[in-house]
Amino acid sequence: MAAMKPRTGDGPMEVSQEGRSLIMRVPIDGGGRLVLEINKEEAESLKQCLIRAVGE
């Protein structure tokens, strides 16, 4: 059986630099967090999508 990792809780939305990647942790409904590893180009694309979505 695979080792079970403890849940770290919801926590805040955060982004940290780890090596050449950005690690984004986003709280999700139902508990826990979605963890994404993205590069700077993907982060810039996400930024543009969010700007369009919120109208700024």
C-alpha positions as CSV (number, residue, x, y, z in Angstrom):
1,M,0.0,0.0,0.0
2,A,1.3,3.5,-0.8
3,A,2.3,5.7,2.0
4,M,-0.3,8.2,3.1
5,K,0.8,11.8,3.4
6,P,-1.0,13.9,6.1
7,R,-3.2,16.7,4.9
8,T,-1.6,20.1,5.5
9,G,-5.0,21.9,5.7
10,D,-6.4,24.5,3.4
11,G,-4.0,27.3,4.0
12,P,-3.8,30.5,1.9
13,M,-3.3,30.8,-1.8
14,E,0.4,31.1,-2.4
15,V,3.1,30.9,-5.0
16,S,6.8,30.1,-4.3
17,Q,9.9,29.8,-6.5
18,E,11.5,26.3,-6.4
19,G,14.4,26.0,-8.7
20,R,13.3,26.9,-12.2
21,S,9.6,26.3,-11.5
22,L,6.8,28.2,-9.7
23,I,4.7,26.2,-7.3
24,M,1.2,27.4,-6.9
25,R,-1.0,26.2,-4.0
26,V,-4.7,27.0,-4.3
27,P,-7.3,26.1,-1.6
28,I,-10.2,24.0,-3.0
29,D,-13.7,23.4,-1.8
30,G,-14.0,20.3,0.4
31,G,-10.6,20.8,1.9
32,G,-7.0,20.5,0.8
33,R,-5.2,22.5,-1.8
34,L,-4.5,22.1,-5.5
35,V,-0.8,22.2,-6.1
36,L,0.5,23.2,-9.6
37,E,4.1,23.3,-10.9
38,I,4.3,25.9,-13.7
39,N,7.1,27.7,-15.5
40,K,7.3,31.5,-16.0
41,E,5.7,31.4,-19.5
42,E,2.7,29.4,-18.2
43,A,2.5,31.9,-15.2
44,E,2.4,34.8,-17.7
45,S,-0.3,33.1,-19.7
46,L,-2.4,32.5,-16.5
47,K,-1.9,36.2,-15.6
48,Q,-3.3,37.3,-18.9
49,C,-6.3,35.0,-18.6
50,L,-7.0,36.3,-15.1
51,I,-6.7,39.9,-16.2
52,R,-9.2,39.3,-19.0
53,A,-11.6,37.5,-16.6
54,V,-11.6,40.2,-14.0
55,G,-11.6,43.1,-16.5
56,E,-8.5,44.9,-15.5
